[in-house]
Amino acid sequence: MKKNERLMQELLFVHNAKRFTLQDLMTAFSISKRTALRDIVALEDLGAPLYSISGRHGGYQLIGSPPLPPLYFTSEEWGALFFSLQLLKRMSNNPFNQSYIALRRKLQAILPEKEQARAEAIDRLIHFHGAADQDFPVPLADLFLTILKQKVLVITYHRYQKETRHIQPLSMTFVEGNWYIFVWDLDRAAFRTFRAEFILDMTESIHPAEKMDEIEIQKRYQQQTIEDRPLAFTLKLSQDGLDLFRKKNYENMQLIEKEDGFLIEGTFGEAETDFMVQYCLAFGEHLTILEPAFLREAYCEKLHGLLLKYS
């Protein structure tokens, strides 16, 4: 890392740390004690008001709250920003109501002249596929705001049948072109996941939100998983099926490498049997169901039904 770039990052470091030791600086930037001491002097020359604290628990303390230094991006960081924007080319609907064109125009306005060619090359040479754009009855930005505000919603959900649900949205996930909303379902007192495009409408509820931090959510969800997914499965995966598994790897599964291939082990609930059958079908000849026996039977029954369609 060049000295100027390191100093800029150190300015951000001391601004966030407020108080730090010489060892903190050495560890954070992998520099020697001599270099760290020189950088302290350079930071003071740049206007960082540092106060030296002597004693066993001494170090350096930032006096007051000086303004942050101007942002400085390396060529690689500029490239990463424009690379990230590529995803928005296929997503006019997103939780931030921002389009690729608008964001790119603003970045382009502050882009150093020497980085222009790289940005143009990224536009021409790097592309995302699979994130198909779609319209949503309820704006994703509105759903995202309910998460930030910790609101309870009354929604009309229509996937298999139309129903009214009381939910507290907790997070959003984008998987294989679909937006999923992870919620606390007040009607069932359990965590559930909803597909965003099947939420037809929503209104804020007067019901108070459940007070849960991330640790509490994780603890409750782990307990629910144990209760909802008591059945164990073991699948044998060939080397040729490994790439597909990396794309279709869910939280209830783990990959175990063996001499003759791989095993996929995990747990599921009886209500998820059809999902597991469909999951296994996607791998074709590259996957074999070892356990449980009733999952193999359900898989064979599905295959038999498919064959009947062409007989």
Secondary structure, 3 states (H helix, E strand, C coil): CCHHHHHHHHHHHHHHHCEECHHHHHHHHCCCHHHHHHHHHHHHHCCCCEEEECCCCCEEEECCCCCCCCCCCCHHHHHHHHHHHHHHHHCCCCCCCCCHHHHHHHHHHHCCHHHHHHHHHHHHHCCCCCCCCCCCCCCHHHHHHHHHHCCCEEEEEECCCEEEEEEEEEEEEEECCEEEEEEEECCCCEEEEEEHHHEEEEEECCCCCCCCCHHHHHHHHHHHHHHHCCEEEEEEECHHHHHHHHHCCCCCEEEEEECCEEEEEEEECHHHHHHHHHHHHCCHHHEEEEECHHHHHHHHHHHHHHHHCCC
